[in-house]
Amino acid sequence: MPPCSQRMMSGKIRCAHLLCKHAKSRNPESRRTGESTKEIPVEDAHKELQKFIDEFKGLEGQKLVDAFCAAAQKRSDCGSYKSGGDLGNFTRGMMQKAFEDAAFALEVGQMSGIVDSDSGSHLILRIA
């Protein structure tokens, strides 16, 4: 299945995310670079994510999906960076609570603000 496609399986949602790990991440190591994030303050992660929020302002539809997934591929600290941040289909109970609550509150095509979880700080884009 191509990354960031808008295909969905019944009863599940599909999201892409951009994760910035930091000193308070439960596993403070980037899956993209292999480098430690123990010295990165939460505030710095939030500042970086805010730059992406600003960059994506005014984008919608496929243009937002394409820009978001390209940014996740270049920057996300999650192993999903390889697929443009695409986490695939999931249901309630499969993700950390803060992430899940934010993801399920989104409409298809909508991006979250900054969401903090045990993994780090995220931007989430619901793609299906």
N, C-alpha and C positions, 0 to 999 in steps of 0.2 A: 504494500500500500504506500503511495507516495506521501512524503512528509507534508503535514499541514493541509492535507486535502479536506474537503468538507463532508466526507462520507461519515455516516453515523450508524451505529448498531442500536436497535431498539432498546429503550430503557436506560441508556447510558448517555453521558455527555462526553465531549471530546475537547480537550484544551491543549494549548501550547503554553509554555511559561519560560520566563527568563529569570534565572536564579543568580543572585549575588550572595555568595557565602561571606561570612564575616567571623569575628572573634567569638560570637555567641552561638554559632552554628554547632549542631550536635556532632558533626563530623567536619571540622574546619579544613577541608582540603578540596580544591577545585578538581572536578572530574575531567575538565577540559585541559588544564595545564599540569595537574599533579602537584601544584604548589600549595603550601599552607596559607590559610586565610586567618590564622590566629592573631595577626597584628592589624587586621583591618577593622576599624570601629564600625559599629552598626550605622552610625551617622554617615560614614563614607559610602557604604552600600546604598543607603537611601538617596544620597546626592547623585550617585551614578544612575540609579533607576529613574530619578526625576528627570535627568537629561534625556532618557529614552521616552518618557511620557511627553516631554516637550517636543521631541523629534517626531513623534507619531501624531501629534495634534493635527486635526484636519483630515487625517486619512481615515478611510472607511472601506468596507468591503474587501475585495481581493488585494487592493493596494495596502491596506493595513496588515492583512495576513502575510503578504509577501515581505513587507518591511520588518514586521515583528519577527518572523521566522528567520530572516537573514541576520537580524541583530542577535537573536538567541544563538544561532550557529556560531557567530563570531565571539560572543561574550559570556553566555550562560555557564555557570559552574556545575550544572547538572550533566550527567551522562547523556541526557536527551539532546544536548547541543548538537549531536551528530545528525539528528533528524529535525533540526530547526526548532527544538524545544517541544516538539510534539510528544505528548504523553499518551496518546492513544485514547481509547474509550475507557471510561471508568464509571462506577456507581458510587453511591454514598457508602462510607465505611472503608474505602480503599485508599484514601489519602489522609494526611494529617488534618485534624479538625478545622484549623484556621484556613488552610488551603481549600478544603472541601467546601466550607461555608461560603467563601468568596467565589469559588468556581460555580457553584450551583446558583448563586445570586445573579450571575451574569446572563444576559441574553446572547444568543448566537451573534457573533461579530463584535461583541462588546469587550473592552479591555478593563481590567481592574486598576485600581490605584495600587499603592505598595501594600503588600500583604506579608506579614511576618509569621514564620512558622519555626519549628525546631531546626529545620534545614537551613534557614537563612531568610533573605528578603526576596520577594518575587513580584513580577508582573505576570498576570494571567490573561490569556486571550482565549475566549470560548470560540471554538471553530465549528462545533456541531453540537 
